[in-house]
Structure formats: C-alpha cells, structure tokens
Amino acid sequence: MPLHTALMANYTSKILNIAVSSVNAQQAVLGGIANNIANANTPGYTRRSVLLANSSVGAGAGGINIGSGVKVQDLIRYVDEFTNKSLRESTSEKFAAETRDDMLARAEAVFELTGERSTIGSTMTDFFSSLNDLSLNPSSVELRSNVIQRAEDLVYAIKTSYQTLSDIQLEMDKRIVTEVDAVNTLTAQIANLNGAVARIENGGQTAADERDRRDYLLGELSKKISFTTTETSDGTINVTLPSGLDLVTGSTSRNLSVTKTPTFLTPPAPTMLGGATPNYVVFDYGGNGTPAHIDLTSEIGDGSGTLGGVLQVRGLYGAGETSPFEARGPISETAARIEAIARFLLVDFNQAYRGADENPGSAGHQASTGDLDGQTPGVYGFFDFAFDGVKDVDGDGLADDLDNHGSISNYASLLQLTSKDPRDIAVALDLNGTAGATSFAPGDGSNIANLTALAEVTQTFSVGDYTFTGTVQQVYVDAVSFMGNAKSTAAVDRTVAEFNYKISADRKDQEQGVSIDEEFSQLVVYQRAYEASARLIRLADELLKQIVDTL
C-alpha cells in the first residue's frame, strides 16, 4: 500500500472514531435533556447535565496530535447546599407558624364579641346587672329568676370557654404521636437512601436519583422538626437535633418515642387542663425492656416545624410542675385566667354572699345572710362545684379550701350553681344583734350592695404561674388581650414565614429547577451537533470507500 494511502486510511479511521464518540456523547446529552424535561414537575427533582470532555489525545499519523474525540465525563446535579439549608429552615418556620396560627384562631373564637355565642365578659356584666336590678325589689321572684338565669349563663360561658381550650390542648397532645411517627418514618427512609448513595458512589457512579430523593425527604422532615445536616466523605448525611443527638447516622436511624411516664419525671406528674397527663417526646436509650429516657420535648418545642408548633400551642411542662396552669404556652396561660374568674366566684363571691361572721365567738364562720324563707346559705352558698367529697375540708365555714381537693386540677370545668330556686337567693342581712341568733326583715336586700360591689374590687388573682392585680372584669379583659396578642403574633409570624419560604423556594427553583424553555434551546443545539457527527460518519465511510477503490 503506498504511503499516502496508508496515511489516508489512518486519518479516515480516526475521523470515524471521533465521529462515533461524538454521536455517543451527543446522545448522552440529549438523553439527559430529555430526562430533565420529563421530570420538570417531579417533586424533589434537581436539574442535571451531562459533562463532556476531550478524550485522551493520541498521536496521529506523522506524530501529529489532533485529538481522539469526546467522552462523557460525569453527571452534574445543580445543587446549592446553602439554598437547600435556607429552604429547609424557612419551611420549618412556615409550618410551625401555620400550626400556631390555625390553632390559636380556634382558641381566640372563645372571646369573639360578635356572633351567637355569649362570652364570659358579656355574661358577667349581665349577671352583676341582674343583681343590681334585684336591689330595686328584692322580694320579686321574677327578678330573682333573672339572677339565676344570668348566673347560669355565666357558669355556662366559663365552662364552655375552658372546655374549648382544654379540647384544643388535648387535640394537640394526641397529635404529638402522629407527628413523631411521621418523623421516624422519614428518618428511616433517609437512612436507607444514605446506604444506597454510599453503595452507588463507592462504585464510581453518581447517585443522582437517590440524592434527589434524599433531599426531598429532608425537606419533608423540615416540615416536622428543626435539625441540622452534615455530609460525610462517603456521601451520607447525618441528621442532628440542636442538642447534638443524631437522628440519622449513615444508614442507621434513631426513633423518637412518645410517653406519658418518662423515667426522668418524679411523681406527681403534671396534668393538662382536662386532667390528663401530657405526652413527652423522648429518646429511649434503655435496653432489655428497661426504658431510660432523654427529654426532647422542650428542645423540639422551642424549634420549628409542625411538631414544634403543636408543642408550643399545647404547652411545655417542666419537671416539678404539677398544675395545668404552669405550662409554658398560650392555651394553658389563657385558661389560667378563666380559672381565676371561676375561683373568684367560688371563694370571693361566696364569702361576700354569706356575709360577715354572725357569731365570731364560736368556731367556724356563721353566715349572716338569709333567703326568702329565712335560711342561711352554706359554705359554697351561691356558686358550687361538682365534687362528691368533703368541700369544707378544714371545717372553718369559709370557701377557702380549693387547694385541699387533691383530685381536682381545675374548677372552671366543674362550676355550677348551688340552687336554681329563686327563693334561695340570700340577699337579706341579719338584723338580730345577738350572736347565734338571726332574723331577717321581709323585702330586705342589703346584701346585694356587697355583691355588686365585688365587680369593682381590686385584688390579686393567682393561679399557677399567673398573677394579676385588678378587678375580676379586668381579669377577663386581660385574658382577651393575652389571647388576642398571641393570635396576632402568630398571624404576623405566619405572614413573615410564608414570605421567607416563597423567596427560598423561588431561589431554589431558579438555581436547581428545570426550565422547559432552556432545555428545549439546549435540545436544538445538541441535536444539531448529533446531526453533524452523523454526517462525519458518512464522510468517513466515503473516504474509506475511496481508499478501497485505489487499492
């Protein structure tokens, strides 16, 4: 074969190899673009591109290095970890804020001034007004019946308002279980994907699908709790709580638990508004069936995500807190104000209702007021509470035993009237100056002034961690203001969190999402390159045919 024919054959072979490598490379790129377009709306999918590179240069004929074509070097995922971290944080804040805002909107409805439902404030005003009306004609059975009706309205408003808050708290407490189950499911899936990523990338490939899925699950986990992530050298992700407890390490996950009997709690346990024991979020590091708990409730509750929001609304109970009104949270703190009003009626109102001690020289307080039949009221003479045990535990004749009924966690839900008989209302004062003897004038209503004056008496109210100095009506105003401020703050937090989330989500879409228009423009470019490479193959074929014809 002549020298020029041999050189021509050598170059023809090189052109053919280069063209084939180019066809393969353009096909790979086109396949990547097609995959991007197909997954444009797939949750968690990250835009990818095929990275091309020169093949290693080989010497051609005559020692000239003209190259050996193109090769597929790698698959690139367009991921910005800072953007992902920012989005996860804003997601956590958004879901926590939405949870707080939604639940506090329901709690705030207890204090709505409009609508068919009467509030504690309006019924309290009506009750004291009915007493004032009775002062005009103390013997009127009709006016007395009105007092009973208004008192029943007040009792009903207190009980239903308290019960609404109690129901919301119990609902949030039960929801803790489902939220923790969701967290455990997500961390287990993330751990499994960690194992897949390490296995695939240890073999020299890029685990693009597995990484996308893992990032998506991390986003789902951020809807539940606050956490940090650290990527290790083998491509796995560690998921860590703020305290440093790892929920995911490599291909291993740690499950959280929910319990009402944590090992770190010394009895008696705290109680919720309805008397039930609250749930705690823990990590159980015990073995052989013997639990040993780490308390994570406050840590998670101080964070974000729906679980954080649920715990914040339900209230956070610290060790040694046994009262339902010691929890840190808007529901229990508002309920403490309602409880203060109920206790005012049971203690202060009842003691004023019974009047001064008719016989100071004898043991116990003797009532100095009487009803239409000349009967004196008992210790809990007007407002009472549902309880089968002894109410006047110390036997002093005063309604001052609320702290002595150990089985009762609250009185707002137990409040009731002692009697619904209008004739039993004791508004007359004893006219007999002899100790131990009573007599009442027909039509006397002297005690009513003492009762109506209670609405304006300034005193200190104390329930659980709540302390307030003012009138009983101001306690209700304080409750309305407290819940209103909590709901307003939650609404602002929600607006800010949703705005921040949108910014972070838009940034991620711009950096990592698939643009159909951009992908189609790239499709045209690489399609043309593919067509050109195919023409090179035909050209090499024609050159080879010419060489064969010259032989």
Secondary structure, DSSP 8 states (H G I E B T S, - for coil): --HHHHHHHHHHHHHHHHHHHHHHHHHHHHHHHHHHHHTTTSTT---EEEEEEE----B-GGG-B----EEEEEEEE---HHHHHHHHHHHHHHHHHHHHHHHHHHHHGGG-SSSSS--HHHHHHHHHHHHHHHTT-TT-HHHHHHHHHHHHHHHHHHHHHHHHHHHHHHHHHHHHHHHHHHHHHHHHHHHHHHHHHHHHHHTT---HHHHHHHHHHHHHHHTT---EEEE-TTS-EEEE-TTS-EEEETTEE---EEESS-TT--SS----TTS----EEEEE---TT---EEE-HHHHHTS-HHHHHHHHHH-B--TT--STTSSBSHHHHHHHHHHHHHHIIIIIIHHHHH-S-S-TTSSS----EE-TTS----TT-SEEE--SS-SSTT-SSSS--GGG-TT-S-STTTEEES---GGG---EE----STT-----TT--HHHHHHHHGGG--EEEEETTEEEEE-HHHHHHHHHHHHHHHHHHHHHHHHHHHHHHHHHHHHHHHHHS--HHHHHHHHHHHHHHHHHHHHHHHHHHHHHHHHHHH-
